Amino acid sequence: MDQIGVGIIGTGFMGRAHALAYGAAASTFPGLPRPKLVAIADIVPDAARAAAEQFGFAQWHTDWRRIVEDPSIGIVSITTPNLLHHDMAVAAARAGKHIHCEKPLAQDAVVARAMMQAAEAAGVKTQVGFNYLKNPVLKLAREMIADSELGEITGFRGIHAEDFMASPQVPWGWRLDPAGGTGALADLGSHIIALARFLLGPIERLTADLETVVKDRPVAAGSGERRKVEVDDIARLTVRFARGCGGTLEANWMATGRKMHLAFEVSGTKGGLVFSQERFNELQWYRAGDDPRLSGFTRIEAGPQHPPYRHFCIAPGHQIGFNDLKTIEVAEFLDCIAGGPACGPDFREAWEVQKVIDAAVAASHGRSWQTID
């Protein structure tokens, strides 16, 4: 497979990130099928036209179905609000397209399961945009945990905190539509749930508290009319992993001052690891038993010794960025389509993440512990 056609649905932040990643993947990772940017779609004609011109797509459309129906397109990237994912993904699967879809996969686990079943029945490859998991130092952290460098894991504390909704004057938007699922829990919490599962495996049961801090928001910027908010601003989960340890997870888009605090601390009998996406080229490692006069966290700095960093830079300390993580995600997906190993997270893993989200909602409403089925 020398080349594969790509169609992207959506021209917002993530649509542009996908376009950049497809453009960079083949040149950064030689030997992959070369993505051909065939078409991009957006309901706003000017946005679709501008994105096509900027990124070099041969065509632009205002109807996403044109992309699904195009026989020259082999991959469909879905970067729309999650309420729209189901119809697009199922149509793409039935048309035999491989699907790269942004997170959260769906508004609930029932819909996510239907998407997963449609893709698996069609035999197409799927990828879900948990691109932070592609960080070389997080892959290292996972290996260290699996290799018992930390000993027996005793606890996990994870958080995804940002402040883009901190002001009560931020207007009501699609992220606040309860028809699309939960608020901060789905939007940000899906990332820290996926990261917790990536490092420590399945979450077995949980209890949760979901809080709406801003009760209503302007219907539009500068408007005096306000609309009720029916989703969470902050979600706090207490979890038990199937491996036996406990932990806490938080999703918070009201965290004043935080721009991208996707972070964790994992503790074990032999050591600990600390990480934050705000300094995502670093991993902090503590080894228990060292001379107490010299004890402390050691900073592990990302470099070419941490695959696939070297594909971007041959020198340590120069650092990779957000769009590079998206490029790694796309490159692994292209390799999988070409017959390489499945790296995921795929629709099945995204369904597992959604089950945790749904259980957290039920736990908060019922003030109870919920078992993940």
N, C-alpha and C positions, 0 to 999 in steps of 0.2 A: 504494500500500500504506500504509494509515493505521495498522495495528496488526498485530502478529505475536505469537502465543503462544509462551511460553518454558517449558521444563521443565528442571530441574537435577537431575542424579544425583550425590548426595554432599552432605553438610552440614558437612564439615570446613572448614579454613582457606580453601581455594580455592572451595568451594561458596558460602561466605558472601561471598567477594570477588566472585564472579560475580553473586550476587543484588544486592549493592550496586551493581555496575556497570550491570546492566540497569535498576535503578531510577533511576540518575542519567543514563544516556546520552541519553535523549530530551529531558530538560529542559536538559541542558548543551549539546547539539548540536541546535538546532531544525531541523525539516525531515526528520528520520529517522522511519522507522516506529516507532511507540510499542510497546515490549515490554510484553506482558501476562503477569504472573507466574501461570501456570496451575497448575503442580504441581512439587513437589520430592520426591525419594525418598531414603531411607536405610534400611539393613537394621535399624537400631535405631529402633523406633517412637517413642520419646520424642524422639530427635534430629530425626526428620522432622517430628513435630508441632510442636516448639518452633521450628524454622526456618520452617515455614509461618506460624506466628503472628507471629514477629518481622518477617519480610520481606513479609508480605501475600500469600502464595500461596493460591490458592483451594482447593487440594487438597494432600494429602500421601499418599505411598505407601511401602510397604516393599519393593515389587517394581519394579525399574527398567523392566521391560517395559510397565508401565501407562503410563509416559510416552511411550515409543516408539509405542505403539498409539493414543494419544489424537489424534483428527483435528483437535483445536483447537490443537495444538502444532506450530509451524513450525520452532523451533530447539530442539535438545537440547544442553545443556551437560554434558559428562562431566568430573567432578572427582574420580574415584576413583583408587586406586592403578593404575599403568599396566598391571599384569598383567590387569586387567579391561577395558581400553579396547577391545580388538578386537571382542568379541562385541557390546558396546553400540554401537559406531560402525557396524559392518556392519549391525546390525539397524535402526539409525536411518536409514542411507543407503537401505536397501531400502524403508523406509517413506516415503521422500521428504523426510526432515527435513534441514535444514541443521545442521551439527555444529560445535560449539565444544568442543574437547577440550584438556585440560591436557597438559603435557609431563612426561616424555618420551612420545612418541606410543605407543611399544610397547616390548616387551622386546628386540626385535632388528629388524634391517632387513627380514627376510623378512615378519614380521607387519606392520610398518609399511607395506610395499609392498602387502600384501593389503588393508589399510584404505584406502590411497590409491586403489587400483584400484576398490574397491567404491563409494567416494564419487564418483569420476570417471565410472564407468559409470552411476550413478544421476543424474548431473548436478546434484548438490547442492553448495552452497558449504561450504567448511571453513575453520576458523580454529584455530590451535594457540597455547596460552598462553605464548608468549615475550613477555610484556607489557613487559619492560624495553626492548625495541626500540622501543616507542612513545614513549619519552622525547624531547621536542622537541630537546634538545641532542645526542642521538645521531643524530637525523635531520640536524641541522646538521653534525655530524662527517662523516657519510656524504657530504653535499653538498660539503664542503670537500675531501675526498679525491678525489671524482669530478671536481671543478673544478681539480685540481692545485695547490691552495693549499699542499700539503705537498711538491710536486714528485714525484719518483719515490719510491715507498714502498720502504724498505730493511729494515724489520723491524717485528714485532708481538709484544708481550708481553701475554698475557691471563691472568686468574685469576678464579676464583670460589671464595672462601674464607669459610667460616662455622665456628662452633665448637659446634654443637648435638649433635655426637657425640664431643666431645673427652674427656669423662669415660668411663672404662671401665665405670662403673656404669650408664650409660644402657642400658636393657634392649633386648633383641632385638626388632625390629619389622618391619613389612612392607618397609621400605626395605632391609633386609638379606636379604630372601628372594632367593636366586639365580635362582629361577624367573622373577622379574620383570626380570632383566637384571643390569647392573652396579650398583655402589653409588654412590659420590660421582661417578664419571664420568658416569653417566646423570642422576642427580638434580641435581647442580650443573653438571657439565661440559657438559650439553646447552645451558645458557644461554650459556656463554662460547664454545662452538662456534658457536651461532647468531649471536652478536654478531660474532665474527670473520668469518663468512661475510657478514653484513649489511654490514660495513664494507669488506672486501677481496675478497669473492667466494669461489669454490670453493677448498677445500683439495685439493691434488692427491695428496700422499703424506705419510706420517708414520711416526714410530717412537714408542714409548711405554713407560712403566714404571708399572705399577699395584701399589700397596702396601697390604697389610692391616696396620694398626698394632695394633689391638685384636683379638686372635685369638679371643676368646669373650666373650659378654655374658650378663648375667642373663636368664633366660627371662621374668621379670616384675620389676617394681620391688620391691626388697627381697628377692628370692629368692636362695637360696644355690646353686640349680641354674643352670648356665650352658650356653649353646648356642654351637656353633662359628660363627664368622663366615666366610663364603665369598665376600664381595664386597670391593671396594677401599674404603679410607678416603681414599687420596690417589692421584690419577692425574696424571702429568706427561707431556706430549706435546711432541715437537719436530715441527714441521710445515713443509711447503712449499706455498705457495699457487700456484694456476694462473697468477697474474699475474707470478710470478717471484721474489717475496721469501720469506724464511723467517720463522719465529716460534716461540714457545713458548706452550703453554696448560697451565694447572693447575686441577684440581678438588680441593678439600680441605675435608672437613667436620670436620677435627681442628684447625683453625687457632685456637688459644686466643686469645680476645679479639676475634676478627672476628665480626661479626654479619651483615653483608651486603656483603662486599668483592668485588663483581662489578666488575672494573677492567681497564683496558687502558692501554698506552702504544704509540702507533704513531709510527714515525720515518720521515722522508722527507728528501730532499736539500735541501728548502727550509724544513723546519720539523717540528714534532711536536705531538701531541695527547695529553693525559693525562686520564683520567676514572676516578671511583670511584662506585659506586652509593650508598655511604655519604654522599656529598655530591652527589646526582644532579641538583641544579639548577645545577651548575657544570661548565664544560669549560675545561681549561687548554690554551692555545695558545702555542707558541714559534715565532718567525719567525727563521730564520737570516739572517745578514747585517746585523742591526741593529748600531748602535754598541755595541761590547763593554762600554763603561762603563755602558750602559743595558739590556743584554740580560737576558732572563729570561722566564718564562712570564707570559702575560696571562690573567687570569681572565675568562672569558665567563660572565655571569650570565643564567640563563633569565629570559625576560620575554615580554610579549605580541608582540614582534617575532619570536618563535620558535613558529610554529604547531605544535599548536593550544593553546598555553598560554593565550591570551587568552580562550578559552571558560571557563576556570576563574577567571581573575583579570585585571583590566585593568592591574595595577601590577607592574613588575619587582621582583624581590627578595623577593616574598611567598611564593613557592615552591609547587609542587604536590607531591602525595604518592603513595604506592604505589597506593592505590585509584583515584587519578586516571588512572594509567597503564592500569589495567584498564578504566576507563571509556572511554578513548581506543580501546583494543583493541576493545571491544564496539561503539562507535560506528562504527568503520571496517568492522566486520563487517556491521552493520545496513545501512550505506550500500552495501556490496558486494551484499548480498541484494536491495536495492532497485534495483539496476542501475548502481551506481557502480563505480569502479575497484576491482580486487582488490588489497588491500594486504598480505594474508598476515601472518605465515607460515602457509601452508596445509599440508595433509597431504603434498603433494609436497615442500615444503621441509623438513618435519619428518622425512620419509624420508631426505633428504640428510644431515641432522644425525645420524640414527641410523646411517647408513653409516659416518660418521666414527667414531662410538663403537665400532661393531663392528670396524673396522679397528684401532683403538687396542687393543682386547682381543687381537686376533690378533697384533699387533706385540709386545705385552708378553709373551705366551706364547711366541712364536717368537724373541724378541730380534732382530727384523728390521725392515726398512722395509716398509710396506704401501702399495700404490697404491689410491686410492679409485676404485672402478669406477663 
